Amino acid sequence: LVRWTEKRNMRAIVDLLSNKKLSVNNLISHEFKVDQFQKAYELLLGKNHYLGILIRYEDLIDNKKKTIKLDYIDSKYSRGPQKTNVNFIGAGNYCRTNLIPAFVKSGACLSIISSNTGLNPIDLARKFKFKEATTNINSCFEDQISNTIVICTRHDSHAKYIIEALNCKKNVFVEKPICLNIDELQNIKRAYYETFKEKNRPILMVGFNRRFSPLVIKMKDQIQKLSGPKSLIYTCNAGFVESNNWIHDIRQGGGRLIGEACHFLDLARFLIDSKIKNINKSSLSKGSFNNDTFTLHVEFMDGSIATIHYISIGSKSFPKERIEVFANECVLQLDNFRKLRSWGIKNFTNFRNIKQDKGQNNCVKSFVKAIESGSESPIPFDELIEVQEF
């Protein structure tokens, strides 16, 4: 049984319209050009009869990319090399709710926000006081003031934008994954190593925010005190995603293994603090509609192991993420980034936070701090490549 969502319903209507099986011409009683919108509203507010009011935009739209400059003046805005001046590519929901607010809190200056469509960047530019909103993505790279690009587009564009930003000598913060295939990864590596010729080479950072969660950092501090190899179990109750969602498209989203599970592999790598030796994957294919329930069996160079369970068939009422580490007759458990408990560790105080903190703000803050202090990336480049290669 396939769910009949609003998106499917809208697609059915558009298909009927395109095949001329549904006509709405008789429903249109009035038409106005967009610059006559006041007349349309006067009609709505008046006593005249109307049925459907159509507003036409085509007379104002051409093939050129549109840019709107806003008049916001920021006293902390600086052209100096030690200030983080940021251009955003992409204006989706995660960008709106997490990334932009995190960069604002970090003290970065917001310069340009761009997207292929015009409505979202304009809305966000006004809300967060960017200097400019545009559908001309190239302007983010050509801009001489900004020194940083934030990439929060769909996964198939990440590699292209990373390489272009590095070639323009700009720092890069990209939402996971860094790319979708090995060829793209090799191209990124070449572009990054080319920057070593620069005196102040740019930083490349992937938004693996979980390793910056306060409770994850406390957990790692305790793990490092435990001798011998570790056994880590990571359970992610990821939830169901419709089969027509772009994340399942191998060419566009890479599937949930590449597009999402890299988060959890990176966190396991961070907590164990040893290079990855080998990974095997087991999938629940029979009866799994999207084939996106799987387990990763990870071996590390120091003898540690990790099992990452990525599950799309669980209940939404069950907590989303749980991490358990076993070592030296001790156990540490992190429950949904809110509770950290231990067994067998003397003088350890359990932690319980009212609010979940997955480290988004600390992740961005560390990135901005590295730029402005001239230090290395908070996540070593070799670790980013290691997680993606496997």
C-alpha positions in Angstrom: 0.0 0.0 0.0 1.6 3.3 -1.1 0.6 6.3 0.9 -1.4 9.0 -1.0 0.4 12.1 0.1 -0.2 15.8 -0.8 2.8 15.6 -3.1 1.4 12.6 -5.0 -2.0 14.4 -5.2 -0.4 17.5 -6.6 1.6 15.4 -9.1 -1.7 13.7 -10.3 -3.3 17.1 -10.8 -0.3 18.4 -12.8 -0.3 15.3 -14.9 -4.0 15.7 -15.7 -3.4 19.4 -16.6 -0.5 18.5 -18.9 -2.5 15.8 -20.7 -5.4 18.3 -21.1 -7.7 15.9 -19.2 -8.5 18.6 -16.7 -9.4 22.2 -17.7 -9.5 25.1 -15.3 -10.1 27.9 -17.9 -13.7 28.3 -16.9 -12.7 28.8 -13.3 -10.7 32.0 -14.1 -12.8 35.1 -13.9 -10.0 37.7 -13.8 -6.4 38.1 -14.9 -3.8 40.7 -13.7 -0.1 41.2 -14.3 1.9 41.0 -11.2 2.6 44.7 -11.1 -1.2 45.2 -10.9 -1.5 43.1 -7.8 -3.3 46.0 -5.9 -6.2 45.8 -8.3 -6.5 42.0 -7.6 -6.7 42.7 -3.9 -9.2 45.5 -4.4 -11.3 43.0 -6.2 -11.1 40.6 -3.3 -12.0 43.3 -0.8 -14.8 44.8 -2.9 -18.3 43.6 -3.6 -17.7 42.6 -7.2 -18.2 39.0 -8.3 -15.1 36.9 -8.9 -14.3 33.2 -9.1 -10.6 32.6 -9.8 -8.1 35.4 -10.0 -5.0 34.7 -12.0 -1.8 36.7 -11.6 0.7 36.5 -14.5 4.5 36.8 -14.0 5.8 36.0 -17.5 6.1 39.6 -18.7 8.6 40.3 -15.9 10.6 37.0 -16.1 13.6 36.6 -18.5 16.3 34.0 -18.7 18.8 36.1 -16.7 19.6 35.2 -13.1 18.1 37.5 -10.6 19.8 39.3 -7.8 18.3 41.5 -5.1 20.6 43.6 -3.0 19.3 44.4 0.5 20.2 47.4 2.6 21.1 45.7 5.8 24.2 47.2 7.4 26.2 45.1 9.9 28.6 46.9 12.2 30.7 43.8 12.6 30.9 43.2 8.8 34.6 43.1 7.9 36.6 42.7 4.7 39.6 41.5 6.8 41.0 38.0 6.2 40.4 37.0 9.8 36.6 37.6 9.7 34.3 34.8 8.4 32.2 36.3 5.6 29.8 33.6 4.4 27.9 32.9 1.2 25.2 30.2 1.3 24.3 27.9 -1.6 21.0 26.3 -1.0 18.0 27.6 1.0 16.2 24.4 2.1 14.6 23.6 5.5 17.7 22.4 7.2 19.5 25.5 6.1 16.7 27.6 7.5 16.3 25.9 10.8 19.8 24.8 11.7 22.7 26.1 9.6 22.0 29.8 9.2 21.0 30.2 12.9 24.2 28.4 13.9 26.4 30.7 11.8 24.6 33.7 13.2 25.4 32.5 16.7 29.0 31.9 15.8 29.4 35.6 14.9 30.0 35.1 11.2 28.9 37.8 8.7 26.2 36.7 6.3 26.8 38.0 2.8 25.0 36.2 -0.1 22.4 33.5 -0.1 21.6 31.8 -3.4 19.3 29.1 -4.8 18.1 28.0 -8.1 14.6 29.4 -7.3 14.1 32.9 -6.1 11.5 32.8 -3.3 13.4 30.9 -0.6 16.7 33.0 -0.7 14.8 36.3 -0.6 12.7 35.1 2.4 15.8 34.0 4.3 17.8 37.0 3.3 15.2 39.3 4.8 14.8 37.1 7.9 18.5 36.8 8.7 19.7 40.1 7.2 22.0 38.8 4.3 23.4 41.5 2.1 22.2 39.9 -1.1 19.8 37.2 -2.4 20.3 35.7 -5.8 19.5 32.8 -8.2 22.9 33.3 -9.8 24.9 30.8 -7.8 28.2 31.8 -9.6 28.1 35.1 -7.8 28.9 33.2 -4.5 32.2 32.2 -6.0 32.9 35.5 -7.8 32.3 37.6 -4.7 35.6 39.1 -3.5 34.4 40.0 0.0 33.4 36.5 1.3 36.0 33.9 2.2 33.6 31.1 3.0 31.0 29.0 1.1 28.4 27.0 2.9 26.9 24.2 0.7 23.5 22.9 1.7 22.1 21.7 -1.7 21.1 18.2 -2.8 23.9 15.7 -2.7 24.7 15.3 -6.4 25.9 19.0 -6.5 28.2 18.8 -3.4 31.4 17.7 -5.2 31.1 20.3 -8.0 30.6 23.2 -5.6 33.3 22.1 -3.2 35.9 22.0 -6.1 34.8 25.3 -7.4 35.0 26.9 -3.9 38.5 25.5 -3.3 39.6 26.7 -6.7 38.4 30.2 -5.6 40.4 29.8 -2.4 37.4 29.9 -0.2 36.7 27.9 3.0 34.0 25.3 2.6 31.4 24.0 5.0 29.3 21.3 3.2 26.4 19.3 4.5 27.0 15.5 4.4 27.9 13.7 2.3 31.0 15.2 0.8 30.2 13.4 -2.6 28.5 10.4 -4.1 31.2 8.3 -5.8 34.9 7.6 -5.8 35.6 9.7 -9.0 34.1 12.8 -7.3 36.1 12.0 -4.2 39.4 11.8 -6.1 38.6 15.2 -7.8 38.0 16.7 -4.4 41.3 15.4 -3.1 43.2 16.8 -6.0 41.5 20.2 -5.6 42.2 20.2 -1.9 45.9 19.3 -2.2 46.3 22.0 -4.8 45.5 24.5 -2.0 48.7 23.4 -0.1 50.5 25.8 -2.5 48.6 28.7 -0.9 50.0 30.5 2.2 46.6 30.5 3.9 45.0 27.4 2.5 41.3 27.1 2.9 39.5 24.8 5.3 37.2 22.0 4.1 34.7 20.9 6.6 31.8 18.4 6.5 28.8 19.0 8.8 29.4 15.9 11.0 27.9 17.7 13.9 27.4 14.7 16.2 31.0 14.6 17.2 30.6 18.1 18.6 27.7 17.2 20.9 28.7 18.0 24.6 27.6 14.5 25.8 29.6 12.8 22.9 32.7 14.7 24.0 32.2 13.6 27.6 31.7 10.0 26.4 34.9 10.1 24.4 36.8 11.4 27.4 35.7 8.3 29.3 36.4 5.9 26.4 40.0 7.1 26.2 40.5 6.1 29.8 39.5 2.5 29.1 42.2 0.2 28.1 42.0 -2.4 25.3 39.8 -2.7 22.2 36.2 -1.5 22.3 32.9 -2.8 21.0 30.5 -0.1 19.9 26.8 -0.6 19.0 25.1 2.3 17.3 21.3 2.1 16.8 19.6 4.6 14.5 15.8 4.4 14.3 15.9 6.6 11.2 12.2 6.2 10.2 10.4 5.7 6.9 11.0 8.0 3.9 8.7 7.8 0.9 10.2 5.9 -2.1 9.7 8.9 -4.4 11.9 11.1 -2.1 15.1 12.4 -3.9 17.3 10.8 -1.2 16.6 7.3 -2.7 17.7 8.4 -6.1 21.2 7.0 -6.5 22.3 9.8 -8.9 20.8 12.6 -6.9 20.7 11.6 -3.3 23.0 8.5 -3.2 20.5 6.5 -1.2 20.4 6.6 2.6 23.6 4.5 3.0 25.7 7.2 1.3 23.5 10.2 2.0 22.8 9.6 5.7 24.7 6.7 7.3 28.0 8.5 6.9 27.0 10.6 9.9 27.1 7.5 12.1 30.2 6.0 10.6 32.0 9.3 11.3 30.8 9.3 14.9 32.0 5.7 15.5 35.4 6.6 13.9 35.6 9.6 16.3 34.7 7.7 19.4 37.0 4.7 18.8 39.7 7.1 17.6 41.4 4.5 15.3 41.5 4.1 11.5 38.9 2.0 9.8 40.3 -1.4 8.6 37.2 -2.9 7.0 33.4 -2.6 6.6 30.8 -5.1 5.7 27.1 -4.4 5.1 24.0 -6.6 5.6 20.7 -5.4 4.3 17.1 -6.3 5.1 15.9 -6.5 1.5 13.0 -9.0 1.7 9.9 -7.0 2.6 11.8 -3.7 2.9 10.2 -1.4 0.3 13.2 1.0 -0.1 15.9 -1.5 1.0 17.1 1.1 3.5 17.3 -1.0 6.6 20.9 -2.3 7.0 23.7 -3.0 9.4 27.3 -2.0 9.0 30.0 -4.2 10.6 33.1 -2.1 11.1 36.6 -3.2 12.0 39.3 -0.8 13.3 43.0 -0.9 13.2 43.4 -1.1 17.0 41.2 -4.3 17.1 38.0 -2.5 18.1 34.7 -3.2 16.3 31.5 -1.3 15.7 28.0 -2.4 14.6 25.8 0.4 13.1 22.1 -0.5 12.8 20.3 1.8 10.4 16.6 1.1 10.7 13.7 2.5 8.6 11.0 0.2 9.8 10.8 1.2 13.5 8.2 3.1 15.4 8.4 6.9 15.6 7.7 6.8 19.3 11.0 5.0 19.9 14.1 7.2 20.5 16.0 7.9 17.3 19.6 7.2 18.3 21.4 5.2 21.0 25.2 4.5 21.3 26.7 1.9 23.6 30.4 1.3 24.1 31.7 -1.8 25.9 35.4 -2.0 27.1 37.5 -3.3 30.0 34.4 -4.5 31.9 32.8 -1.1 31.6 29.8 0.2 29.7 28.9 3.7 28.5 25.5 4.5 27.0 24.4 7.7 25.2 20.6 7.8 24.7 19.4 10.2 22.0 22.0 12.9 22.9 20.1 13.6 26.2 21.3 11.0 28.7 24.8 9.6 29.3 25.1 6.7 31.7 27.8 4.3 32.7 28.3 0.9 34.4 31.5 -0.2 36.0 33.2 3.2 36.0 34.0 4.5 39.4 33.2 8.1 40.3 31.4 8.7 37.0 28.4 11.1 37.2 25.5 10.3 34.9 24.3 13.2 32.8 20.7 14.0 31.8 19.9 17.1 29.7 16.4 18.5 29.3 17.1 19.5 25.7 18.7 17.4 23.1 22.0 18.7 21.7 23.4 17.1 18.6 26.2 19.6 18.3 25.1 21.7 15.4 26.0 25.0 17.0 29.4 23.7 18.4 30.2 22.3 15.0 29.7 25.6 13.2 31.4 27.5 16.0 34.5 25.3 15.8 34.6 25.9 12.0 34.4 29.6 12.3 36.9 29.7 15.1 39.4 27.8 13.0 39.0 30.3 10.1 39.5 33.3 12.3 42.4 31.9 14.3 44.2 30.5 11.3 44.2 26.9 12.7 43.5 23.5 11.1 40.0 22.2 10.4 38.2 20.8 13.4 37.8 17.5 11.5 41.0 16.4 9.9 40.8 16.1 6.1 42.1 12.5 6.2 39.2 11.4 8.4 36.7 13.0 6.0 38.2 11.0 3.1 38.5 7.8 5.2 34.8 7.8 6.1 33.7 8.5 2.5 36.1 6.0 0.9 34.7 3.1 2.8 
